[in-house]
Amino acid sequence: TAQESYKTERAQAVKMKVELEDSVEPIFSEIFRLYYISPEQAKKTLNELFTSAAGEGSYIPIQITEEITTRSIIVRGKEKDLDVVDKVIKEIDVRTKQVLIEAFIIEANSDFEKALGTKLGGYYKRTGAKQAGGVAGTSSAGTFDDTSAALGSKTDSITDFAVGSATSGIGILRKTGSAVLKAEITALEKIGMGKTISNPKVFTLDNQLATVTQGQEIPYQTTSEGTTSTSFKEAALKLEVTPSIIGDGNILLDIKVNNDTPDKSGGADEHPI
């Protein structure tokens, strides 16, 4: 219809006007110095940002040149686009926080886990109200008024061996410092419940995988086309941890534990893998 044709022509005219204004808008160049990310990373992020904004196959309104020697990028584009680049660089070119991962690798008997959970899985409850508490990292003199004390439940505790009829608790991994944990482990070692094999520590960056491995490599022979060769298979206790620091300062841990041991049940002629 005539009305639809008019709307189409009007839209095309507006589009041509915008494109014409863009074509005559002055082009500037600006150097952005980088401190924590590489020029390659910055260029990739900015190109992806402007490509998604312009649409696949569209013209990207900025040109980026990497300057490796000075850890900089040179960006050429319109003033409004350079303002966007400046804001993005300030957000992504920041120092990544580090996290210290500390693990206790312990050779323990069947009562160790229960004893540790009983010692550290405590809670207190105020009479007439639901008020939870936990084992703090330091100690000081004081008393609880109008309270009843008991051992914590399995909810949020490090083990499911905590006893009593409580309905809530606080996990020691969140509230107990390593000094308290070391003291309790040492006490259990002295009464023969376990033995610390190692206490590895490793620094990792926020959202980066850290791996702690304790074990050995088992040699075994393979034969292929008449040729015998020796290969190695890892048999180890492996802890993989990825920390994630959230906005309030707490740390979320993505933990994966794998415990491989040699299988010696097959006899001397069988590979223990």
N, C-alpha and C positions, 0 to 999 in steps of 0.2 A: 504494500500500500504506500501511498505518498507519505504518510506519517512515519512509517518505518524507514523509508528511504531517507527522509530528512534526519531522523535520529542517527542513522548510520553515517551520513555525510558529516553531521555535526561532531560525532565521536572521532572520526578521522581527522577533522580539522583541529580539534583539541589536541589529539596525539601529535600531529605535525607541529603544532605550536610549542608543545613541551619539548619535543626533540630539537627544534630549532633553538630554543632557549638554552638547552643543555649544550648544544654544539658551540654556542658563542660564549659559554661560561668559561672564565679563565682557568688554566691548568697550572697547578703548583707542584713543586717537589719539596719533600721534607725527609730529613734523616732521623731515624729512630734508633737510639743506642739501646742495646740489649744487655742484660746483666745475668739472667738466670736461664733463659732459653736460647737455643741456637737460632741463627737467622733462617735456617732451613725449616725449623719448627714454626717460627712466626709466619713465614711466607705461606706454608701449607695451611695454617689455621685461617689466615686472612683470605686466601683464595677460596677456601671452602665456604667461608662466611659470605663473601660477595657473590660467589657463584649461586648459592642457594637463594640469595635475595634477588638476583637477576633472573634466575631460572636456567635450567639446563640448555646449553647451546647459545645462550645470550652473551652479549658483549660484557666483559668484566670492566667496570669503570675505573679501575686502578691498575697500575703497573708496578711490580715489586722487583727490586734488584737486591740480591744478597751481597753483603760486603763482609767476607769472612775475617779479614785481617783485623778490622775494628769491631767485630761482633755487632754489626749494624745492618739495617735494611733501609734502602732508599725507595720511598713510595712517591709515585707521580699520579696525581688525580685532582679532582675538584675539591674545593675547600671543605664542603660538607662531608665528603668521603674521607678526607684526611682527619677530620674531627672524630669520625667513627673509628678510624685506625688508632688514633691516639688513645681513645677510651679503652679499646680492646687490649692494646699493648700494656696499659697500666694494670689491667686485670690479670693477664696471663703471665707477664714477666715478673713473677714474685718468687721469693725463696721458698722451696718446698720444705716443710717441717720434717724432722727426723724422729723416729721412734726407736727406743731401745727394747729389744725383745730378749727376755731372759728365761731360760728353761732349766728345769731340774730333772735330770735323768736319774732315776732311782731304781735300784734293785730291791724289791720289797716282798714281804710275805703277805699272806691273804688277809691279815689283820691290819695292815698298814693303812689302807684307804679308809677303813671304818674308824680307826683311831684318829686319823687326821680330820675326818669330817666331824667327829664328835667334838674335838678340841676347838675347831674354828667355825662350825656351823651354828653359832649361838644366836639368840635373839632375846629381846626383852619386850614386855607388854605392859602398858599402863592400865591399871584397874579401871574398868568402865569405859575404856576407849581402845581403839585399834591403833596402836603406835608401835612401829617396828624400829629396831636398831640393829647394830652389828658390832663386830670386833674391830676396833680402831687400830691405826698403825702405831699410836703412842699410848702411854698409860699415864694416869694421874690419879691422885687421891680424890675420893668423892663417894657419894651414896645416891641411890635412887629412892625417892620418896613415893610411897604408896604404889609400889610396883611389885610384880611377881616375875621371877627370873626362871627361865627354862632353856633347854637346848632346842636349837632351831629345827625346823622341818626340812624336808628335802627340796622345797621350792626355792630356787635361786641359790642353793648351796653348791659347793664344789663337788660334793658327792651326794648320793641318795641314802647315806647311812645316818644322817642326823636323826635324833630320837625325840620323843615327846609328842604332844598332841597339838603343837602350834600350827597355825594356818598360814604363816608367812615368814620369810627370812630374807637375809641379804647375802648375796654371793661374795665370797671372800676375794675372788679375783678382781672385784671392783673396789672393795673397801680395805683390804688388807695389804700392807706394804710388803716388799720382799724381805725386809728384816724380820718381821713377825713370822712369815712363812719359813724362813731359814731356821729361826729359833725352834719352831715346832718340829721341823724335820730333824734337826740335830738331836732334840730330846728323844724322838722316836728311835733314832739310830742308836742312842746310848743304851736303850733297853732291848736292842737286838731285833727290832721290827723291820729295819731296812738299811740300805747303804747307798749313799750318793755316788754314782759313777762319774758324773760330770755335771758342771753347771755352766753351760755355754751361754754366751751373750753375743748378740749381733745387732748392729744398727741398720735400719732400713728407712727408706723415704716413705712419706705418706702415700698410700695406695700402691705400694710396690711390694712384690713378694719377697719374703725372707725365708731361707731354708736352713734348718739345723739337722745335721745327720750324725748319727752315732752307730758305727757298725763295721763291717768288713766286706771285702770282695772275695767271692768264692771262685777259684779257678776250676775250669772243666775243659775237657777235650772234645773236639768235634772232628768228624772225618767227612771230607767232601772230595769226590773224584780221586780217591786214593791218597789224599793229602790230609795229614792230621795237624790240627792247629789248636792252640790254647786260647780260650776266651775267659772272660770274667763276668760274673753276675753279682750285683750288689745285694747284700743281705744286711739291712740296717734299719734302725729305728729312725724314721724321717718325720720331722715336724715342719710343715709349711704354714706360714702365717702371713696374712695380708692385712696390715692395719689401715684403718680409715678414721681420720680425725674429723669429728663433726663440729658443728658450729659452737656448741657450748663447752668445748674443750675435752669432752669425753672421747674415748677411742673404741671403735668397733673392731673386733678381730674376726677375720675369716680364717678358721683353723682346720687344717687337714693333717691327720696323723696316720702314718702307715708303719707297721711293725713287721718286717720280714726277717725270718730266721732260717738257718739251714735245715733242710729235712734230711736227717741221718737215719731214717727208719728203713731205707732201702738196702742197707748193707754197704760193704766196702766197695763193691763193684758198681754201685749206682751213684749218679751225680746227686749231691745234696742240694738240689735247686728245684 
